[in-house]
Amino acid sequence: MKRFVILILISQFISSSLCAQNLGNYSANPYAPNSTSNPYGAGSPYSSNSINNPYGVYGSPYSNQSSHNPYATNAPKLYDQNGNYHGRLSSNPYDPESTSNPYGRYGSRYSTDSINNPFGAGSPYSPSSPNNPFGQGMELQADE
């Protein structure tokens, strides 16, 4: 019975991880190959999965999965190197999980989980901070 329960848990973990699509790392580092700031890597404006492509699903100002749509509710999620969730990379100021909501946990400049807090998750000295020009940034994942 224990093996059966363990197998079910493992299969659910694998299926949930397969449902999320990696969009690169949200980072200010233009030299990291997986950075959204690298125009030849994950930040290419021609890549269909790039948040910098204004005609793609994740960069369009009209898509519900875009980080640039101010009304999006299913924007890409941010995870640090330890797998901790840091909200949705969204320009929606009303979404409670948005990094643009100044009163939310992930958008407030006073919250330690916010990328907008220079002394918390947004520290320019932290290797997992998207504001560190030499770091790896945070992983962007989109729901499928």
C-alpha positions as CSV (number, residue, x, y, z in Angstrom):
1,M,0.0,0.0,0.0
2,K,2.8,2.4,0.8
3,R,4.5,1.8,-2.5
4,F,1.2,2.5,-4.3
5,V,0.8,5.8,-2.5
6,I,4.4,6.7,-3.2
7,L,3.9,5.9,-6.9
8,I,0.8,8.0,-7.1
9,L,2.6,11.0,-5.4
10,I,5.6,10.7,-7.8
11,S,3.3,10.5,-10.9
12,Q,1.4,13.6,-9.7
13,F,4.7,15.5,-9.2
14,I,5.9,14.5,-12.6
15,S,2.7,15.4,-14.4
16,S,2.5,18.8,-12.6
17,S,6.1,19.6,-13.5
18,L,5.4,18.6,-17.1
19,C,2.4,21.0,-17.3
20,A,4.6,24.1,-16.6
21,Q,6.7,25.5,-19.5
22,N,10.0,27.1,-18.7
23,L,10.3,30.5,-20.3
24,G,13.9,31.2,-19.2
25,N,15.2,33.3,-16.3
26,Y,13.9,36.7,-15.4
27,S,17.2,38.4,-15.0
28,A,19.1,41.6,-15.8
29,N,22.2,39.6,-16.9
30,P,22.5,40.1,-20.7
31,Y,25.2,37.5,-21.0
32,A,23.4,34.5,-19.4
33,P,22.1,32.3,-22.2
34,N,18.8,31.6,-20.4
35,S,18.2,35.3,-19.4
36,T,15.2,37.3,-20.6
37,S,17.6,40.2,-21.0
38,N,19.7,38.3,-23.6
39,P,18.4,39.2,-27.1
40,Y,20.1,36.1,-28.5
41,G,18.8,33.7,-25.8
42,A,15.5,33.5,-23.9
43,G,14.9,37.2,-24.4
44,S,14.8,37.1,-28.2
45,P,12.0,39.2,-29.6
46,Y,11.6,36.5,-32.3
47,S,11.1,33.5,-30.0
48,S,7.5,32.4,-29.7
49,N,7.9,31.7,-26.0
50,S,9.7,35.0,-25.1
51,I,8.2,37.6,-22.9
52,N,9.9,40.2,-25.2
53,N,7.9,39.0,-28.3
54,P,5.0,41.5,-28.7
55,Y,3.3,39.0,-31.0
56,G,3.8,35.9,-28.9
57,V,1.6,34.4,-26.2
58,Y,3.7,35.6,-23.3
59,G,4.7,39.1,-24.6
60,S,1.5,40.2,-26.3
61,P,-0.4,43.1,-24.7
62,Y,-3.7,41.2,-25.4
63,S,-2.9,37.7,-24.2
64,N,-4.2,36.5,-20.8
65,Q,-0.8,34.7,-20.3
66,S,1.3,37.8,-21.0
67,S,3.5,39.7,-18.6
68,H,2.7,42.9,-20.6
69,N,-1.2,42.7,-20.4
70,P,-2.4,45.0,-17.6
71,Y,-5.6,42.8,-17.3
72,A,-3.9,39.3,-17.4
73,T,-4.7,36.9,-14.7
74,N,-2.6,33.9,-15.9
75,A,0.9,35.6,-16.3
76,P,4.1,33.6,-15.9
77,K,5.2,32.6,-12.4
78,L,8.5,33.5,-10.8
79,Y,10.5,30.9,-8.8
80,D,13.9,31.5,-7.1
81,Q,16.8,29.0,-7.2
82,N,15.4,27.3,-4.1
83,G,12.0,26.8,-5.7
84,N,10.3,29.5,-3.6
85,Y,7.3,31.2,-5.4
86,H,7.6,35.0,-5.9
87,G,4.4,35.8,-7.6
88,R,3.4,36.3,-11.2
89,L,5.4,38.6,-13.6
90,S,2.5,40.7,-14.6
91,S,1.7,44.4,-15.2
92,N,-1.8,43.9,-13.6
93,P,-1.9,46.2,-10.6
94,Y,-5.1,44.5,-9.2
95,D,-4.0,40.8,-9.3
96,P,-3.1,39.8,-5.7
97,E,-0.2,37.7,-7.0
98,S,1.2,40.3,-9.4
99,T,4.6,41.8,-9.1
100,S,3.0,45.1,-10.1
101,N,0.5,45.2,-7.3
102,P,2.0,47.7,-4.8
103,Y,-0.2,46.4,-2.0
104,G,0.3,42.7,-2.6
105,R,2.8,40.3,-1.1
106,Y,4.8,40.0,-4.4
107,G,4.6,43.6,-5.6
108,S,5.0,45.6,-2.4
109,R,8.4,47.2,-2.0
110,Y,8.3,46.4,1.7
111,S,7.6,42.6,1.4
112,T,10.6,40.3,1.6
113,D,9.1,38.1,-1.1
114,S,8.8,41.0,-3.6
115,I,11.3,41.5,-6.4
116,N,10.6,45.3,-5.9
117,N,12.2,45.2,-2.4
118,P,15.9,46.1,-2.7
119,F,16.6,44.5,0.7
120,G,14.6,41.3,0.0
121,A,14.1,39.2,-3.0
122,G,15.0,42.1,-5.3
123,S,18.4,42.7,-3.8
124,P,21.0,43.6,-6.4
125,Y,23.5,41.5,-4.5
126,S,21.5,38.3,-4.4
127,P,22.5,35.8,-7.2
128,S,18.8,34.8,-7.6
129,S,17.5,38.4,-7.8
130,P,16.3,39.6,-11.2
131,N,17.9,43.0,-10.4
132,N,21.5,41.6,-10.2
133,P,23.3,42.2,-13.5
134,F,25.7,39.3,-12.9
135,G,23.2,36.8,-11.3
136,Q,21.0,34.0,-12.7
137,G,17.7,35.6,-11.8
138,M,14.5,33.8,-11.2
139,E,12.9,31.1,-13.3
140,L,9.8,32.0,-15.3
141,Q,7.2,29.2,-15.7
142,A,4.0,29.4,-17.7
143,D,1.0,27.3,-17.0
144,E,-0.1,25.2,-20.0
